[in-house]
Amino acid sequence: MKGLLTLLSFIAAFSSVVLGQTDSEPIQYTPTHNITTIVGTWSSGSQAVVTGPGFASPNNLSFFLPENTGVSYSFTDDGFYEVAQFRLNGNGSAPNCATAVLLWAHGQYTLQPNGSITGVLFGDGYQQIQDPCTAVSSFVQAYNTTELYQSWGISQDPTLGYTLQLYQYNGEPLPPQYQITTSPIMLPTQPLRNVTPASTPAPADNIVIRKRSDASTRWGWNLGLW
């Protein structure tokens, strides 16, 4: 029995060495983190959403409406990043009451040794929300939070090339993003406006919400999805 316990202990210790981790050690990076650098600009789907001056204008809290929903991230090699998102959230009980959300933010990121990414925003990020079925149909509010992406990886699609997969703090995957360029398309990596805590109303026509039939037919939007 003693010999069997010794053998089992040896096997457990050997497995820990091979896997590169123990109970007290952080998870190690997998090869998918190293297939190429995360530096550059990435965009999902039809790549209609791209970070930088073509998406957001922080000085007047406005957006340039993309032709389709999507998400885009940019990362520099010295620790800065930018986020651009446009999504539609469907309402099953009231199809004409879809909510549109445009979001822009930027700050500094750290690739953590456990395979996660943490981001500290500058505090000048903002999002515009439009719900045609509420009393205030469109408003802008500040977006400033410490971000956590539970894990990430890069693979190579035979047609679309390098593909970045980010997982949010709760493990939910963001849409896969494809590398547009290795030179990040970003606004200046510094605070770009004075931060005020209060939400401010926005003109109702800043975002155009189309009915489900129009949206799904013209641009292929799936309400509730990216």
Backbone hydrogen bonds in HBPLUS format (Angstrom, degrees):
<---DONOR---> <-ACCEPTOR-->    atom                        ^
c    i                          cat <-CA-CA->   ^        H-A-AA   ^      H-
h    n   atom  resd res      DA  || num        DHA   H-A  angle D-A-AA Bond
n    s   type  num  typ     dist DA aas  dist angle  dist       angle   num
A0005-LEU N   A0001-MET O   2.99 MM   4  6.33 160.0  2.03 155.5 160.1     1
A0006-THR N   A0002-LYS O   3.03 MM   4  6.23 154.3  2.10 144.9 152.0     2
A0007-LEU N   A0003-GLY O   3.02 MM   4  6.23 153.8  2.09 143.4 150.2     3
A0008-LEU N   A0004-LEU O   2.93 MM   4  6.21 159.0  1.97 151.6 157.1     4
A0009-SER N   A0005-LEU O   2.96 MM   4  6.12 156.0  2.02 145.8 152.3     5
A0010-PHE N   A0006-THR O   2.99 MM   4  6.23 153.7  2.06 144.8 151.9     6
A0011-ILE N   A0007-LEU O   2.97 MM   4  6.25 157.8  2.02 149.7 155.4     7
A0012-ALA N   A0008-LEU O   3.01 MM   4  6.24 161.2  2.04 149.3 153.9     8
A0013-ALA N   A0009-SER O   3.00 MM   4  6.21 160.7  2.04 148.3 153.4     9
A0014-PHE N   A0010-PHE O   2.87 MM   4  6.03 159.9  1.91 150.4 156.4    10
A0015-SER N   A0011-ILE O   2.91 MM   4  6.08 156.5  1.97 149.2 155.3    11
A0016-SER N   A0012-ALA O   3.13 MM   4  6.36 152.2  2.21 143.9 150.6    12
A0017-VAL N   A0013-ALA O   3.19 MM   4  6.51 152.6  2.27 145.6 152.3    13
A0018-VAL N   A0014-PHE O   3.01 MM   4  6.27 162.9  2.04 153.1 157.5    14
A0019-LEU N   A0015-SER O   2.94 MM   4  6.07 163.0  1.97 152.2 156.3    15
A0020-GLY N   A0016-SER O   3.08 MM   4  6.04 117.3  2.49 131.7 145.9    16
A0021-GLN N   A0016-SER O   3.17 MM   5  5.48 143.6  2.30 153.2 157.9    17
A0020-GLY N   A0017-VAL O   3.15 MM   3  5.08 144.3  2.28  96.0 106.7    18
A0025-GLU N   A0022-THR O   3.12 MM   3  5.12 154.8  2.19 103.8 111.6    19
A0033-HIS N   A0030-THR O   3.07 MM   3  5.90 165.4  2.09 125.6 129.6    20
A0034-ASN N   A0031-PRO O   2.97 MM   3  5.34 151.4  2.06 110.2 119.1    21
A0154-ILE N   A0032-THR O   2.97 MM 122  5.17 152.7  2.04 118.8 127.6    22
A0040-GLY N   A0075-PHE O   2.92 MM  35  5.43 161.7  1.96 144.3 147.9    23
A0075-PHE N   A0040-GLY O   2.93 MM  35  5.43 154.7  2.00 150.7 158.4    24
A0041-THR N   A0181-THR O   2.85 MM 140  5.47 156.8  1.91 154.4 160.6    25
A0180-ILE N   A0041-THR O   2.77 MM 139  5.58 162.4  1.80 152.3 158.5    26
A0042-TRP N   A0073-TYR O   2.79 MM  31  5.30 163.3  1.81 162.9 168.8    27
A0073-TYR N   A0042-TRP O   3.06 MM  31  5.30 141.5  2.21 129.4 141.2    28
A0043-SER N   A0178-TYR O   3.01 MM 135  5.34 152.5  2.09 132.8 139.4    29
A0178-TYR N   A0043-SER O   2.77 MM 135  5.34 168.9  1.79 138.0 134.1    30
A0044-SER N   A0071-VAL O   3.00 MM  27  5.60 149.1  2.10 161.4 170.3    31
A0047-GLN N   A0044-SER O   2.84 MM   3  5.33 153.9  1.91 141.6 145.1    32
A0055-PHE N   A0052-GLY O   3.12 MM   3  5.87 167.2  2.14 124.6 127.3    33
A0064-PHE N   A0055-PHE O   2.90 MM   9  5.10 162.3  1.93 138.8 140.1    34
A0057-SER N   A0062-SER O   2.99 MM   5  5.28 164.1  2.02 146.9 143.3    35
A0060-ASN N   A0057-SER O   3.27 MM   3  6.14 151.6  2.35 124.1 129.0    36
A0062-SER N   A0057-SER O   3.27 MM   5  5.28 170.8  2.28 134.8 135.9    37
A0061-LEU N   A0058-PRO O   3.27 MM   3  4.71 164.9  2.29  95.0  99.6    38
A0070-GLY N   A0086-PHE O   2.90 MM  16  5.40 158.9  1.95 145.1 150.6    39
A0086-PHE N   A0070-GLY O   2.93 MM  16  5.40 158.5  1.97 166.6 164.9    40
A0072-SER N   A0084-ALA O   2.81 MM  12  5.14 150.5  1.90 157.0 160.2    41
A0084-ALA N   A0072-SER O   2.93 MM  12  5.14 151.5  2.01 156.4 157.1    42
A0074-SER N   A0082-GLU O   3.03 MM   8  5.21 152.3  2.11 145.1 149.5    43
A0082-GLU N   A0074-SER O   2.99 MM   8  5.21 145.1  2.12 139.8 145.3    44
A0076-THR N   A0080-PHE O   2.84 MM   4  5.27 158.7  1.88 157.2 158.4    45
A0109-TYR N   A0079-GLY O   2.85 MM  30  5.36 151.3  1.93 131.1 140.8    46
A0081-TYR N   A0107-GLY O   2.98 MM  26  5.65 157.9  2.03 139.5 142.2    47
A0107-GLY N   A0081-TYR O   3.03 MM  26  5.65 157.6  2.08 152.0 155.9    48
A0083-VAL N   A0105-ALA O   2.80 MM  22  5.30 165.8  1.82 162.9 162.5    49
A0105-ALA N   A0083-VAL O   3.19 MM  22  5.30 152.5  2.27 142.2 144.4    50
A0085-GLN N   A0103-LEU O   2.94 MM  18  5.05 156.8  2.00 148.2 150.2    51
A0103-LEU N   A0085-GLN O   2.89 MM  18  5.05 160.8  1.93 145.9 148.1    52
A0087-ARG N   A0101-VAL O   2.97 MM  14  5.40 160.9  2.00 152.2 158.2    53
A0101-VAL N   A0087-ARG O   2.91 MM  14  5.40 159.5  1.95 162.3 164.0    54
A0224-GLY N   A0088-LEU O   2.78 MM 136  5.62 151.6  1.86 126.1 132.7    55
A0089-ASN N   A0099-THR O   2.76 MM  10  5.08 166.2  1.78 153.9 158.6    56
A0099-THR N   A0089-ASN O   2.95 MM  10  5.08 165.0  1.97 147.8 148.5    57
A0094-ALA N   A0091-ASN O   3.06 MM   3  5.26 136.8  2.25 103.2 115.7    58
A0097-CYS N   A0094-ALA O   2.81 MM   3  5.44 162.3  1.84 129.9 133.5    59
A0100-ALA N   A0130-GLN O   2.99 MM  30  5.26 158.1  2.04 149.6 153.7    60
A0130-GLN N   A0100-ALA O   2.98 MM  30  5.26 160.2  2.02 149.2 154.1    61
A0102-LEU N   A0128-GLN O   2.97 MM  26  5.21 161.6  2.00 149.7 155.8    62
A0128-GLN N   A0102-LEU O   2.81 MM  26  5.21 150.8  1.89 147.0 156.9    63
A0104-TRP N   A0126-TYR O   2.99 MM  22  5.72 165.2  2.02 168.8 173.5    64
A0126-TYR N   A0104-TRP O   2.96 MM  22  5.72 149.2  2.05 158.4 168.4    65
A0122-PHE N   A0106-HIS O   2.97 MM  16  6.31 165.5  1.99 151.9 148.6    66
A0108-GLN N   A0120-VAL O   2.93 MM  12  5.37 162.6  1.96 147.7 147.7    67
A0120-VAL N   A0108-GLN O   2.83 MM  12  5.37 161.0  1.86 161.3 165.5    68
A0110-THR N   A0118-THR O   2.85 MM   8  5.38 146.3  1.96 154.8 162.9    69
A0118-THR N   A0110-THR O   3.10 MM   8  5.38 160.7  2.14 150.3 154.4    70
A0112-GLN N   A0116-SER O   2.88 MM   4  5.29 151.7  1.96 148.0 154.5    71
A0115-GLY N   A0112-GLN O   3.09 MM   3  5.69 156.3  2.15 124.3 125.0    72
A0117-ILE N   A0149-TYR O   2.91 MM  32  5.01 155.2  1.97 141.1 148.7    73
A0149-TYR N   A0117-ILE O   2.80 MM  32  5.01 164.3  1.83 157.7 161.2    74
A0119-GLY N   A0147-GLU O   2.90 MM  28  4.81 159.4  1.94 134.0 136.1    75
A0147-GLU N   A0119-GLY O   2.79 MM  28  4.81 156.7  1.84 148.1 151.9    76
A0143-TYR N   A0125-GLY O   2.88 MM  18  4.86 167.0  1.90 114.9 112.8    77
A0127-GLN N   A0141-GLN O   2.90 MM  14  5.59 157.3  1.95 161.5 169.1    78
A0141-GLN N   A0127-GLN O   2.94 MM  14  5.59 160.7  1.98 159.9 165.9    79
A0129-ILE N   A0139-PHE O   2.93 MM  10  5.65 164.3  1.96 169.6 171.6    80
A0139-PHE N   A0129-ILE O   3.03 MM  10  5.65 155.7  2.09 152.9 160.3    81
A0131-ASP N   A0137-SER O   2.79 MM   6  4.95 140.2  1.95 133.6 146.3    82
A0134-THR N   A0131-ASP O   3.28 MM   3  5.87 154.7  2.35 128.6 125.3    83
A0202-ALA N   A0138-SER O   3.30 MM  64  5.51 174.1  2.30 121.6 119.8    84
A0140-VAL N   A0200-THR O   2.86 MM  60  5.35 172.9  1.86 159.1 161.4    85
A0200-THR N   A0140-VAL O   2.88 MM  60  5.35 147.8  1.98 150.3 159.8    86
A0150-GLN N   A0167-TYR O   2.79 MM  17  5.54 109.3  2.30 134.1 149.2    87
A0167-TYR N   A0151-SER O   2.97 MM  16  5.34 149.7  2.07 167.0 157.9    88
A0153-GLY N   A0165-GLN O   3.07 MM  12  5.41 140.2  2.23 141.4 152.1    89
A0165-GLN N   A0153-GLY O   2.90 MM  12  5.41 167.7  1.92 167.9 170.3    90
A0155-SER N   A0163-THR O   2.92 MM   8  5.19 155.7  1.98 146.2 151.8    91
A0163-THR N   A0155-SER O   2.77 MM   8  5.19 161.6  1.81 147.9 148.9    92
A0157-ASP N   A0161-GLY O   2.75 MM   4  4.72 165.0  1.77 136.1 131.3    93
A0161-GLY N   A0157-ASP O   2.94 MM   4  4.72 143.1  2.07 128.8 131.3    94
A0179-GLN N   A0162-TYR O   3.15 MM  17  5.75 159.4  2.20 149.6 152.7    95
A0164-LEU N   A0177-GLN O   2.66 MM  13  5.05 159.4  1.70 154.9 159.5    96
A0177-GLN N   A0164-LEU O   2.92 MM  13  5.05 171.0  1.93 149.4 152.4    97
A0174-LEU N   A0166-LEU O   2.91 MM   8  5.64 173.9  1.92 159.9 160.4    98
A0168-GLN N   A0172-GLU O   2.78 MM   4  5.29 165.4  1.80 157.8 152.6    99
A0171-GLY N   A0168-GLN O   2.85 MM   3  5.19 164.1  1.88 120.8 123.6   100
A0190-GLN N   A0188-PRO O   2.90 MM   2  5.65 138.0  2.08 103.0  90.8   101
A0206-ASN N   A0203-PRO O   3.14 MM   3  5.67 165.9  2.16 121.6 121.9   102
A0215-ALA N   A0211-LYS O   2.86 MM   4  6.04 176.0  1.86 170.6 171.7   103
A0216-SER N   A0212-ARG O   2.93 MM   4  5.94 172.0  1.93 154.1 156.8   104
A0217-THR N   A0213-SER O   3.09 MM   4  5.97 144.8  2.22 137.0 146.1   105
A0218-ARG N   A0214-ASP O   2.88 MM   4  5.83 169.5  1.89 153.7 157.3   106
A0219-TRP N   A0215-ALA O   3.12 MM   4  5.74 155.9  2.18 140.3 147.3   107
A0221-TRP N   A0215-ALA O   3.41 MM   6  5.59 162.2  2.44 121.1 117.7   108
A0225-LEU N   A0222-ASN O   2.93 MM   3  5.50 153.2  2.00 143.7 145.3   109
